[in-house]
Amino acid sequence: MMTVLLLPWLVALAIVLAGRSPNLREAISVLGGVLLFTQVFELYQSPPQEWVIAAPFPGLEVGFAVEPLGVLFALVASALWPVTALYAIGYMRGHGEANQTRFFACFALAMGAVMGIAFSRDMLTLFFFYELLTLATYPLVTHSGTDAARKGGRVYLGVLLFTSIALLLLALIGIQVEAGSLTFTQGGVFAGEHNPLLLSALLVLFVLGVGKAAMMPFHRWLPAAMVAPTPVSALLHAVAVVKAGVFTVLKGVVYLFGLSTVAELPVTPILLGLAALTIVWASLVAMRQDNLKKRLAYSTVSQLGYVTAAALLATPMGVMAGGMQIAAHALGKITLFFCAGAILVAAHKTNVSEMDGLGRRMPWTMAAFLLASLSIIGLPPTGGAWGKWLLLNASLDTTQWLLVWVLALSTLLNVAYLLPIPIRAFLAKPDDGQEAHGGEAPWPALVALLITALGTLVLFWTPEPLVELGRLAGGGE
């Protein structure tokens, strides 16, 4: 476990030391990601383990632990780090980005924070790394140094720090006072009788305080962060930040509040309704966006609502659905952002209205975009089908008919705002003669997006390991 926790920080230091040699710097980033994945995979195969660092107060211990939900998150994040680093090589060089050493170093620091979040034994430790992730990714959001980037960075920091300090921290204090523990425990920490209104208030503070989950009304930071370079957008939407958010919600529901407690609280249906509203509203906003990255950003807000809703269903099936949705959305959305960046580098286009005929010039990129779109929609044979199928079954099992209809409606909206893009690219006639020149993005970017696109197919045919991790996290039922 120590290797997994320390490796990204050592990689960040090595990247800084190798800053004068771009080839060495980038090789360290890719190889560091590969090594981290192999170490996480070893943890996946090893028995559960714990490491208590300190016990500063009675009933309050801080440390790390290997448990199924954390392993699932760590596997997804560590698998996508080397692929994203490979993509970033092609993008950052092809787009002529400055400060590339800082970019790769901050990326490694962000992954270090993600590993801390994944393997936290208690909510206090998780909260520390949660805040560290915000600070580590801020320089990435403001990477370009423009006025728009600085403005986006202010929104990013403002929303995430406000929600975590004013809401989430308050929830943690309340849980510690009421339950006497912040240690993640199967079944939750609230043994015995507790005031349901107080627990309802704590659950509201907790869910809304995890601003990285982008639940309305605390979602503005995510579209604002789209001023960042595309590899950063991929990091925000697929590898680290938003996945850390929904993972925290899922882990808090399972191991802090407990599934049975959440299922009985009077506020849970209201939070489920807010998640459903987020799913539909963000999809409607996505349909109106001509800028491709903004359309994908609002799509992410909607898709995150699936994981939050899955957690709030408070059933073992819901936990499995949330875990699968984390993995499936990570692969699908990172591919879409990779494609958006490839289009920018190779064709210098950023708007959906400019995509006509682009498939003739960039057939591999647009084929990957189509495959990833099918996964986000939730259609076989892509991994996204399993997440939605499990969530639909969990909704039916709990007779949450509103959520069933929301899933159906959001699927149609996903079709409406995603599929027209590859259709225009392959079937519409270009009006600027673009098919006569140019081609695909630099090979590292192209290889990376093809790997993640194929990953959506692999996830469909081999979902069992992640489903099993979700089943164990939900109580093994």
C-alpha positions in Angstrom: 0.0 0.0 0.0 2.8 2.4 0.8 4.1 2.1 -2.8 0.7 3.0 -4.2 0.4 6.0 -1.9 3.9 7.4 -2.4 4.6 6.6 -6.1 2.7 9.5 -7.7 4.5 12.0 -5.5 7.9 10.5 -6.4 6.9 10.6 -10.1 6.0 14.3 -9.7 9.4 15.0 -8.2 11.2 13.1 -11.0 9.2 15.0 -13.6 10.4 18.3 -12.2 14.0 17.1 -12.0 13.8 16.0 -15.7 12.1 19.2 -16.9 15.0 20.1 -19.2 14.6 16.8 -21.1 11.1 16.6 -22.5 11.5 13.0 -23.7 12.6 11.8 -20.3 10.0 13.9 -18.5 7.2 12.4 -20.6 8.6 8.9 -20.4 8.6 9.2 -16.6 5.0 10.3 -16.6 3.8 7.3 -18.8 6.0 4.7 -17.0 5.0 6.0 -13.6 1.3 5.6 -14.5 2.0 2.0 -15.7 3.8 1.1 -12.6 1.1 2.6 -10.4 -1.6 0.5 -12.2 0.5 -2.7 -11.6 0.8 -1.9 -7.9 -3.0 -1.2 -7.6 -3.7 -4.4 -9.4 -1.5 -6.2 -6.8 -3.7 -4.7 -4.1 -6.8 -5.9 -5.9 -5.4 -9.4 -5.7 -4.3 -9.1 -2.1 -6.4 -9.6 1.1 -7.9 -6.5 2.8 -5.4 -4.5 4.9 -5.4 -1.5 7.1 -2.8 1.0 8.2 -3.6 3.3 11.1 -1.3 6.3 11.2 -2.5 8.1 14.3 -5.4 8.5 16.8 -5.4 12.2 17.7 -8.6 12.0 19.7 -10.6 9.2 21.3 -12.7 7.5 18.7 -10.9 9.3 15.9 -8.3 7.4 13.9 -6.7 8.4 10.6 -5.1 6.0 8.2 -5.5 3.9 5.1 -7.3 0.7 4.2 -7.8 -1.5 1.1 -11.5 -2.2 0.6 -13.5 -3.1 -2.5 -14.9 0.3 -3.3 -11.6 2.0 -3.0 -9.9 -0.6 -5.1 -12.5 -0.2 -7.9 -11.9 3.6 -8.0 -8.1 3.2 -7.8 -8.1 0.6 -10.6 -10.1 3.0 -12.9 -8.0 6.0 -12.1 -4.6 4.3 -12.3 -5.5 2.5 -15.6 -6.3 5.9 -17.2 -3.3 7.8 -16.0 -0.7 6.4 -18.4 -3.2 6.6 -21.3 -3.9 10.2 -20.5 -0.2 11.0 -20.1 0.4 9.4 -23.6 -2.4 11.5 -25.0 -1.0 14.7 -23.4 2.3 14.2 -25.1 0.7 14.4 -28.5 -1.7 17.2 -27.5 0.7 19.4 -25.6 3.4 19.2 -28.3 0.9 19.4 -31.2 -0.8 22.4 -29.7 2.4 24.1 -28.7 1.5 24.4 -25.0 3.8 26.2 -22.6 4.8 25.1 -19.1 4.6 21.4 -19.9 6.7 20.3 -17.0 4.3 22.0 -14.6 1.4 20.3 -16.3 2.8 16.7 -16.0 4.0 17.3 -12.4 0.6 18.6 -11.3 -1.1 15.7 -13.1 1.1 13.3 -11.0 0.2 15.3 -7.8 -3.4 15.0 -8.6 -3.1 11.2 -9.0 -1.4 11.1 -5.6 -4.4 12.8 -4.1 -6.7 10.4 -5.9 -4.9 7.4 -4.4 -5.2 8.9 -1.0 -8.9 9.4 -1.5 -9.4 5.8 -2.8 -7.6 4.2 0.1 -8.6 6.4 3.0 -9.6 4.4 6.1 -11.7 7.3 7.5 -13.5 10.4 6.3 -11.0 12.8 7.9 -8.2 11.3 5.9 -10.4 11.4 2.7 -11.3 15.0 3.4 -7.6 16.0 3.5 -6.8 14.4 0.2 -10.1 15.7 -1.3 -8.9 19.3 -0.6 -5.4 18.5 -1.8 -6.9 17.3 -5.1 -8.6 20.7 -5.5 -5.4 22.6 -4.9 -3.3 20.3 -7.1 -5.6 20.7 -10.1 -6.1 24.5 -9.8 -2.8 25.2 -11.7 -4.0 22.8 -14.5 -7.3 24.7 -14.8 -5.5 28.0 -15.1 -2.7 26.5 -17.2 -3.0 28.9 -20.2 -2.7 32.0 -18.0 -5.4 33.9 -19.9 -8.0 36.1 -18.3 -10.6 33.4 -19.1 -8.5 30.8 -17.5 -8.0 32.8 -14.4 -11.7 33.5 -14.2 -12.5 29.8 -14.6 -10.0 29.0 -11.9 -11.6 31.4 -9.5 -15.0 29.7 -10.0 -13.4 26.3 -9.7 -11.7 27.1 -6.4 -14.6 29.2 -5.1 -17.3 26.6 -5.6 -15.2 23.5 -4.5 -13.7 25.2 -1.4 -17.0 26.7 -0.3 -18.9 23.5 -0.5 -16.2 21.4 1.2 -15.6 23.9 4.0 -19.0 25.3 4.6 -21.0 22.1 4.1 -19.0 18.9 4.0 -16.7 19.8 7.0 -19.8 20.8 9.0 -21.3 17.4 8.1 -18.2 15.6 9.3 -18.2 17.5 12.6 -21.9 16.6 13.1 -21.2 12.9 12.3 -18.3 12.8 14.7 -20.3 14.3 17.5 -23.4 12.2 16.9 -21.8 8.8 16.1 -18.4 9.2 17.8 -16.5 8.0 14.7 -15.5 8.9 11.2 -14.0 5.5 10.4 -15.5 3.8 7.4 -17.5 0.9 8.7 -19.6 -1.8 6.9 -23.2 -0.9 7.7 -22.3 2.7 8.7 -21.3 4.3 12.0 -24.8 5.1 13.3 -25.5 2.2 15.6 -28.5 2.4 17.8 -31.2 5.1 17.8 -30.6 8.5 16.3 -32.8 11.5 15.5 -33.8 11.0 11.8 -34.2 14.7 11.3 -30.6 15.3 12.5 -29.3 12.5 10.3 -31.3 13.9 7.4 -29.6 17.3 7.8 -26.2 15.6 8.0 -26.9 13.7 4.8 -28.0 16.9 3.0 -24.8 18.7 4.1 -22.7 15.7 3.1 -24.2 15.1 -0.4 -24.2 18.9 -1.3 -20.9 19.4 0.4 -19.2 17.0 -2.1 -19.1 19.7 -4.7 -16.9 17.6 -7.0 -20.0 15.4 -7.6 -21.5 18.5 -9.4 -25.0 18.2 -8.0 -27.2 21.2 -8.7 -26.9 24.0 -7.7 -23.1 23.4 -7.1 -22.2 22.4 -10.7 -20.9 25.7 -12.1 -17.3 24.9 -11.5 -17.3 22.1 -14.0 -18.3 24.1 -17.2 -16.1 27.0 -16.0 -13.1 24.7 -15.9 -13.4 23.9 -19.6 -11.0 26.8 -20.3 -8.3 24.3 -19.4 -6.4 22.3 -22.1 -8.2 19.1 -23.2 -6.0 16.7 -21.3 -7.0 18.6 -18.1 -10.6 18.3 -19.1 -10.1 14.6 -19.4 -8.5 14.5 -16.0 -11.4 16.5 -14.5 -14.1 14.5 -16.1 -12.8 11.0 -16.2 -9.7 10.2 -14.2 -9.7 12.3 -11.0 -11.9 15.2 -9.9 -15.5 14.3 -10.7 -14.9 10.6 -10.0 -13.4 11.5 -6.7 -16.7 13.4 -6.0 -19.2 10.7 -6.8 -16.9 8.1 -5.2 -17.0 10.1 -2.0 -20.8 10.3 -2.1 -21.0 6.5 -2.7 -18.4 5.7 0.0 -20.1 8.0 2.5 -23.5 6.5 1.9 -22.2 2.9 2.2 -19.6 3.2 5.0 -20.6 6.3 7.0 -24.4 6.6 7.0 -25.1 3.0 6.0 -27.5 1.7 3.4 -30.3 0.8 5.8 -30.0 4.2 7.5 -30.1 6.2 4.2 -33.0 4.1 2.9 -35.2 5.1 5.9 -34.4 8.9 6.1 -37.2 11.2 5.1 -34.8 13.4 3.1 -33.6 10.7 0.8 -36.4 10.9 -1.7 -35.9 14.7 -1.9 -32.2 14.2 -2.7 -33.1 11.5 -5.2 -35.4 14.0 -6.9 -32.6 16.6 -7.0 -30.3 14.0 -8.6 -33.0 13.2 -11.2 -33.5 17.0 -11.9 -29.7 17.3 -12.4 -29.7 14.4 -14.9 -32.5 15.9 -17.0 -31.7 19.6 -16.7 -28.0 19.2 -17.6 -28.9 17.1 -20.6 -31.2 19.8 -21.8 -28.5 22.4 -21.4 -26.0 20.2 -23.2 -28.3 20.0 -26.3 -28.0 23.8 -26.6 -24.2 24.0 -26.6 -22.5 24.4 -29.9 -19.0 24.4 -28.3 -18.1 20.7 -28.2 -16.2 20.8 -24.8 -19.1 22.6 -23.1 -21.6 20.1 -24.5 -19.5 17.3 -23.1 -19.1 19.2 -19.8 -22.9 19.4 -19.2 -23.1 15.8 -20.3 -20.8 15.0 -17.4 -23.0 16.9 -14.9 -25.9 14.7 -16.1 -24.0 11.5 -16.0 -22.7 12.1 -12.5 -26.3 12.3 -11.4 -26.6 8.6 -12.2 -23.9 7.7 -9.6 -25.4 10.0 -6.9 -28.9 8.5 -7.6 -27.5 5.0 -7.5 -25.9 5.7 -4.1 -29.1 7.3 -2.7 -31.2 4.2 -3.7 -29.3 2.7 -0.8 -29.3 -0.9 -1.9 -26.6 -3.4 -2.8 -27.7 -3.3 -6.4 -27.4 0.5 -6.3 -23.9 0.3 -5.1 -23.0 -2.1 -7.9 -24.7 0.3 -10.4 -22.7 3.3 -9.0 -19.4 1.4 -9.2 -20.0 0.3 -12.8 -21.2 3.8 -13.8 -18.0 5.3 -12.4 -15.9 2.9 -14.6 -18.1 3.1 -17.7 -18.4 6.9 -17.7 -14.7 7.2 -17.1 -13.8 5.3 -20.3 -16.6 6.8 -22.4 -16.1 10.4 -21.4 -12.3 10.4 -21.5 -12.6 9.1 -25.1 -14.9 11.9 -26.0 -12.6 14.6 -24.6 -9.6 12.9 -26.2 -11.5 13.2 -29.5 -12.4 16.8 -28.9 -8.7 17.7 -28.3 -7.6 15.7 -31.3 -10.1 17.7 -33.5 -8.7 20.9 -32.1 -5.1 20.0 -32.7 -5.6 18.5 -36.2 -8.5 20.5 -37.6 -8.6 23.6 -35.4 -12.3 23.2 -34.8 -14.2 23.6 -31.5 -17.9 23.8 -32.4 -20.4 21.1 -33.3 -21.6 23.1 -36.2 -18.1 22.8 -37.8 -18.0 19.0 -37.8 -19.6 18.5 -41.2 -17.6 15.9 -43.2 -14.8 15.7 -40.5 -15.0 11.9 -40.5 -13.5 11.9 -44.0 -10.4 13.6 -42.7 -10.2 12.0 -39.2 -12.0 8.6 -39.6 -10.4 6.9 -36.6 -11.1 9.8 -34.3 -14.7 10.1 -35.3 -15.2 6.3 -35.1 -13.9 6.4 -31.5 -16.2 9.3 -30.8 -19.2 7.2 -32.1 -18.2 4.2 -29.9 -17.8 6.4 -26.8 -21.1 8.1 -27.5 -22.8 4.7 -27.6 -21.3 3.9 -24.2 -22.5 7.2 -22.7 -26.0 6.5 -24.1 -25.8 3.0 -22.5 -26.1 0.8 -25.6 -24.5 -2.6 -26.1 -21.8 -3.7 -26.9 -20.2 -0.9 -24.8 -19.5 -0.8 -21.1 -22.1 1.9 -20.4 -24.9 -0.6 -21.0 -24.1 -2.4 -17.7 -24.1 0.8 -15.5 -27.5 1.8 -16.8 -28.9 -1.7 -16.7 -27.9 -2.1 -13.0 -29.3 1.3 -12.2 -32.5 0.5 -13.9 -32.9 -2.7 -12.0 -32.0 -1.0 -8.7 -34.7 1.6 -9.4 -37.3 -1.0 -10.2 -36.4 -3.0 -7.1 -37.0 0.1 -4.9 -40.1 1.2 -7.0 -38.5 4.5 -7.8 -40.7 5.1 -10.8 -39.6 8.7 -11.2 -36.0 7.6 -11.6 -37.0 4.9 -14.1 -38.7 7.5 -16.3 -35.8 9.9 -15.9 -33.4 7.2 -17.1 -35.5 6.6 -20.1 -35.8 10.3 -20.9 -32.1 11.0 -20.3 -31.1 8.2 -22.6 -33.1 9.8 -25.4 -31.5 13.2 -24.6 -28.1 11.5 -24.7 -28.9 10.3 -28.2 -30.1 13.8 -29.2 -26.9 15.7 -28.1 -24.2 13.1 -28.9 -25.1 11.1 -32.0 -25.6 14.1 -34.4 -21.9 14.8 -34.0 -20.5 11.6 -35.6 -23.5 11.6 -38.0 -22.5 15.1 -39.3 -18.9 14.1 -39.4 -19.5 11.0 -41.6 -22.5 11.8 -43.6 -22.6 15.6 -44.1 -20.7 17.2 -46.9 -17.8 19.5 -45.8 -18.1 23.0 -47.1 -14.5 24.1 -46.8 -12.6 21.4 -48.7 -11.1 20.0 -45.5 -11.1 16.5 -46.8 -8.4 17.5 -49.3 -5.7 18.1 -46.7 -4.6 17.3 -43.2 -5.3 14.1 -41.2 -5.4 12.7 -37.8 -3.9 14.2 -34.6 -0.3 13.3 -33.6 0.1 9.5 -33.1 0.3 9.6 -29.2 -3.1 11.3 -29.0 -4.6 9.0 -31.6 -3.3 5.8 -30.0 -4.6 6.9 -26.6 -8.1 7.7 -27.8 -8.3 4.3 -29.6 -7.2 2.5 -26.5 -9.9 4.1 -24.4 -12.5 3.5 -27.1 -11.6 -0.1 -27.2 -11.8 -0.1 -23.4 -15.5 0.5 -23.6 -15.9 -2.7 -25.6 -13.6 -4.7 -23.2 -15.7 -3.4 -20.2 -18.9 -4.7 -21.8 -17.5 -8.3 -22.3 -15.6 -8.5 -19.0 -17.6 -6.5 -16.3 -17.4 -9.3 -13.7 -14.4 -8.0 -11.7 -15.9 -4.5 -11.2 -19.4 -5.9 -10.5 -17.9 -8.2 -7.9 -16.1 -5.3 -6.2 -19.4 -3.4 -6.1 -21.2 -6.4 -4.7 -18.6 -6.8 -1.9 -18.8 -3.1 -1.1 -22.6 -3.3 -0.9 -22.5 -6.0 1.7 -21.9 -9.0 -0.4 -25.6 -9.7 -1.0 
